[in-house]
Amino acid sequence: MVQFYRINHVTVARGINLLVDQGILYKKRGIGVFVAPGAREALLEARRGRSSTGRFSPTGSGIPGSW
């Protein structure tokens, strides 16, 4: 991802860790990172919530931009 998107490796790690914290991805040590069961539904539900407010908070706190 770093080379493909030409972004910093720390940015990629933060993004992946954010998705792990949200339950969208999960890690298996020494094996890799995988999409969690139910991730599609969770993302679609988050998208539905975003469309009603016009913004989406990745933490689910309802405060746009809060981490």
N, C-alpha and C positions, 0 to 999 in steps of 0.2 A: 504494500500500500504506500509505503514511504516513497519508493521510486516512481510508482505509477502516478500518484497524485502530486508528487514533489512537495511533500509536507514533512514537518519535523516528526521524528519517531516518538517524541514525548506526546505530541498531539494525538497520534494514532493510539498510543497506549492509554491515554486518558479517555478517548472515545470508546475504546473496547471495554475498559473498566467501568465506564458509565453504563454501558449496555449490560454488562454482567450484574452490576448493582440493581438494575431495573428488572433483571430476570429475563432479558431478551436473549442473552448469550450465556453460556457456562463454560468453564475451563476444566480440562482434565490435565493435571500436571504431567508433563512429559509427553503428552499426546497432541494437544491443541485446543482450539476454541471452537465451540459448536453452537448452533442455534438451538435454543431451548424449546421443548414441547410447549405449544400454546403461544409462541412468540408472535406469530402472524395475527392471531386474534387480539393479543394485547396491543400490538401496534395499530391495528384497525380501530380498536376502541379508543386509544389515545388520539388518533386522527379525528374520530367523530367528536370527541370532546374539544379538540382544538378548533374545529369548524364553528362550534357554537360561540366560542369566545374570541375567535380570530387570532389567538396566540396559543402556543403550547409551551408549558414549562416542563423541562425534562425531569425535574424532581417530583412532579405531581403536586407541588405545594400550592399551585394556583397563582403564584406570583411570578410573572414572566421574568426570565433572566436570573432568578434566584438559584443558586447552586448550593 
